Amino acid sequence: MSEINKRKQRIIDATIEVLKENSIEETTVRKIAAKAGLTTGALYHHYRNKDDILFDVITQSLQFTHKMVEEVKNDKVSCEKEKLLAKIVSEVTKRLSKVDEQKLHMLLLCDAIARNREIIDKYQINYSEIITNTGNLFTNAFGIENNEYKNAVASILIAAIDGLAMQQALGVLPKEQEKMIEIFNTFFVESIPLFLKNNMK
């Protein structure tokens, strides 16, 4: 990771910590900079404003498939079905296990939808990339070549993950979530091939 990326990661991590202790309105660039151990000037070198930082916070929690697609392209992750599925399950588990970040994801997304058109446009592009990336992984894992099917299945998976994030934010799910995450992953790993077998004829 480059020095610039390391510093941006430091800012993102600091923002998450500040948001755990403050509302969105109370979260300021000054507080984020202080938590990151930086001056506000150093922070502004990487981000125009607070909204840009918050966008990167959500992007990082959402874009768990982007890195995997790049790793597949660069042959760092095997394209063999079982190994790729295991990697997808691992990454989904990591995201669903970050309960605080899941709650922040829902909070920030609702805030953006309520007040900021520019950010909504960025999220739309971001979600399109996520669906495309996930669909591309499904091409390797399940052999889905039909774009309509792979994008639909990818959209359903992402929607299900976001649905769990909402339930986590509302406190609906049990505090011990390991079993729930295991069931979630097993459901998709078992149901997607069955669905494709019955419909991709």
Secondary structure as the mmCIF struct_conf table of DSSP 4:
data_model
#
loop_
_struct_conf.conf_type_id
_struct_conf.id
_struct_conf.beg_label_comp_id
_struct_conf.beg_label_asym_id
_struct_conf.beg_label_seq_id
_struct_conf.end_label_comp_id
_struct_conf.end_label_asym_id
_struct_conf.end_label_seq_id
HELX_RH_AL_P HELX_RH_AL_P1 GLU A 3 GLU A 21
BEND BEND1 ASN A 22 ASN A 22
TURN_TY1_P TURN_TY1_P1 ILE A 24 GLU A 26
HELX_RH_AL_P HELX_RH_AL_P2 VAL A 29 ALA A 36
TURN_TY1_P TURN_TY1_P2 GLY A 37 GLY A 37
HELX_RH_AL_P HELX_RH_AL_P3 THR A 40 TYR A 44
TURN_TY1_P TURN_TY1_P3 HIS A 45 HIS A 46
BEND BEND2 ARG A 48 ASN A 49
HELX_RH_AL_P HELX_RH_AL_P4 LYS A 50 LEU A 62
TURN_TY1_P TURN_TY1_P4 GLN A 63 GLN A 63
HELX_RH_AL_P HELX_RH_AL_P5 PHE A 64 LYS A 73
TURN_TY1_P TURN_TY1_P5 ASN A 74 ASP A 75
BEND BEND3 LYS A 76 VAL A 77
BEND BEND4 GLU A 80 GLU A 80
HELX_RH_AL_P HELX_RH_AL_P6 LYS A 81 SER A 97
HELX_RH_AL_P HELX_RH_AL_P7 VAL A 99 ARG A 115
HELX_RH_AL_P HELX_RH_AL_P8 ARG A 117 PHE A 142
HELX_RH_AL_P HELX_RH_AL_P9 ASN A 147 LEU A 170
TURN_TY1_P TURN_TY1_P6 GLY A 171 GLY A 171
BEND BEND5 LEU A 173 LEU A 173
BEND BEND6 LYS A 175 LYS A 175
HELX_RH_AL_P HELX_RH_AL_P10 GLU A 178 ASN A 199
#
